[in-house]
Amino acid sequence: MLRRSLCALAAVAGLSIGSTAQAQPSDYYRNHHNHRGHEICRDVRVFYRGCATERWRYYGEFGSEWQAHAAAGRLRARGLEVSVRISR
């Protein structure tokens, strides 16, 4: 009973102490998040081409580098040249 009371008192005291400064995230952290050890970006685009003389073709946009690299691996397995571009 005493332990619960102390925990409740500590929680109330922690909530009553507010932060006076409003920190703004940098551009990097505004566009990137970390979810379960994977970096999540808003703009990770995958392009591919069959050979060096062809122009790059847009394959898709992904929400994380992990997903984009997985798609790039599938394209490379088909014998295509792949470029993963992260917009910052």
C-alpha positions in Angstrom: 0.0 0.0 0.0 2.8 2.4 0.9 4.6 1.5 -2.3 1.6 2.3 -4.5 1.2 5.7 -2.7 4.8 6.6 -3.2 4.6 5.6 -6.9 1.4 7.7 -7.4 3.0 10.7 -5.6 6.1 10.4 -7.8 4.0 10.3 -10.9 2.0 13.3 -9.9 5.1 15.2 -9.0 6.7 14.3 -12.4 3.6 15.5 -14.3 3.5 18.8 -12.4 7.0 19.7 -13.5 6.6 21.0 -17.0 9.2 21.8 -19.6 9.5 25.5 -20.3 11.4 25.1 -23.6 9.7 23.8 -26.7 12.4 21.9 -28.6 12.0 21.7 -32.4 13.4 18.7 -34.2 16.1 19.2 -36.8 15.3 18.5 -40.5 16.8 15.1 -40.3 14.7 13.9 -37.3 11.6 15.6 -38.8 11.9 13.2 -41.8 13.3 10.1 -40.2 12.0 8.0 -37.4 13.2 4.8 -35.8 10.8 1.9 -35.5 12.0 -1.4 -34.1 15.5 -0.8 -35.1 14.7 0.2 -38.7 15.0 3.7 -39.9 11.8 5.0 -41.5 12.0 7.8 -44.0 9.3 9.5 -45.9 10.9 9.5 -49.3 13.0 6.6 -50.3 12.7 6.0 -54.1 13.9 3.1 -56.1 15.0 3.5 -59.8 16.2 0.7 -62.2 17.5 0.2 -65.7 18.5 -2.7 -67.8 21.9 -1.4 -68.9 24.1 1.7 -68.6 22.8 3.2 -71.9 19.2 3.2 -70.8 17.6 6.0 -68.8 16.6 5.4 -65.2 13.0 4.2 -64.6 11.0 4.9 -61.5 10.0 1.7 -59.6 8.4 3.1 -56.5 8.5 5.1 -53.2 8.9 3.4 -49.9 8.5 4.4 -46.2 11.7 2.9 -45.0 15.2 2.1 -46.3 14.7 -1.5 -45.3 11.7 -1.9 -47.6 13.5 0.0 -50.5 16.6 -2.2 -50.2 14.4 -5.3 -50.2 12.7 -4.2 -53.4 16.2 -3.3 -54.9 17.4 -6.8 -54.1 14.4 -8.3 -56.0 15.2 -6.1 -59.0 18.9 -7.0 -58.9 17.9 -10.7 -58.8 16.2 -10.1 -62.2 19.5 -8.7 -63.6 18.7 -5.0 -63.4 20.9 -2.1 -62.3 19.2 -0.5 -59.3 19.6 2.9 -57.5 18.1 3.6 -54.1 17.7 7.4 -53.5 16.8 9.0 -50.2 15.3 12.5 -50.4 16.4 14.6 -47.5 
